[in-house]
Amino acid sequence: MSSLEDWNKRWYEQKKETIGQKVKEFVRPPPPLKGQIISASYKIATQINKLDYNLSKLEAYDKQLFEKTVNALVEGDKSKAGMYANEVAEVRKMAKVLMTVRFALERVKLRLDTTLIFGDVNADLAPAIIALKSVAGYLKGMMPDVFTELMGVDEELQMAMMQYSSGSVPMLENEFVTEEAQKILKDASLVAEQKMKQEFPEIPSVEGVPSSANNLNSATAGAGK
């Protein structure tokens, strides 16, 4: 048998369905990939809104603590100023994590919307699924409700891809997909870093405050572990 004939045989064998599978799909047909992507995009947008709400609360709290730090310095109370400044640093670490997740989700959502337009599942949807699972890990201890919702969306998308690929293993772990997923997270981190500089004023130099208090580059390091 020629290699072409052998390939055709394997292809059609992979496409064959058992009677049981056909009956199962007739009774309860799998949701279309398009519908699953639309649903996932909507759910991700909802979680982005939750993150925005929590970020606004953190920003307001940071402003209060920042003012207390400055007032304590004006009054010459370095001990109290150091205490407030340390609290500011902790609040900003949390804000950096949430901002990174927020912008990563925005990019994941964009990938989903792009998949709907161009239909390139492996180029757009697969990296989004990997990035979504990674970024959800950052919120496991901070916002467990959002973490659970995002993990649910990730599972739904993986199931949709399995159905799309007729039960074969979807392309979720090849080199291109992994690099694209890492690019989503890296870009989100860079945007979050710039946003932090714009939204949060530099902490005044106070004795007792770690020199890294204003350096939030590593704020998300290990957050997803």
C-alpha positions, 0 to 999 in steps of 0.5 A: 500500500502506498504512503498516500493510501495508508494516510487516507486509511488512517484519516478515515479511521480516525473520523469513524464514530461508533453507534453509541457516540452518534446516539449520545450526540443526538440525545445531547449534542455538544455545544458548538465551538463558536457558542462556547467562545462567545460564552467564555468571552462574556464570562472573562469580561465579567471577571475583568469588571470585578478586578476593576472594582477591586483595583479601584478600592485598592487605589482608594486605600493606597491614597489614604495610607499615602496621605497618612505617610506624608502627614506622619513625616511632616509631624516628624514621626518616622516610626508611624511614617514607616509603618504606613509606608510599609502598608502602602508597599503591601497594597501596591504589591496586591494591586500589581498582581491584580493589574497584571491579571486584568490586562492578561485577561483583556488580551485573552479575551481579544484572542477569543474575539479574534478566533471568532472573526478569523477562525484560527483555533490553534493560532489564537484560541490555544495560546489563550487557553494556556495563558488563562490557566496560568493567570488564574493561578495568581488569584487563587489566594487573593480572589478565590471566586474569580479563580474558580470562575476562570478555571471553569472557563478554561475547562469549558474551552478545553472541552470545546477544543476537544469537540472541535478536533473530533476527540483528538488531543488539541494543540495546547503544548507545542512550542508556538502555542507556549511562546504565544501564551508567554507573550500574552503574560509578558505584555500584560506585566509590562502594561501593568508596570507602566500603569502602576507608575501612572496611578500610584505616586512614589512612596516617600523615603522613610527610615524602616521602609525596605528599599524595594518598596517602590520596586514592584517588578517582582510583585507577581513572582511566584503568585501563581504557585 
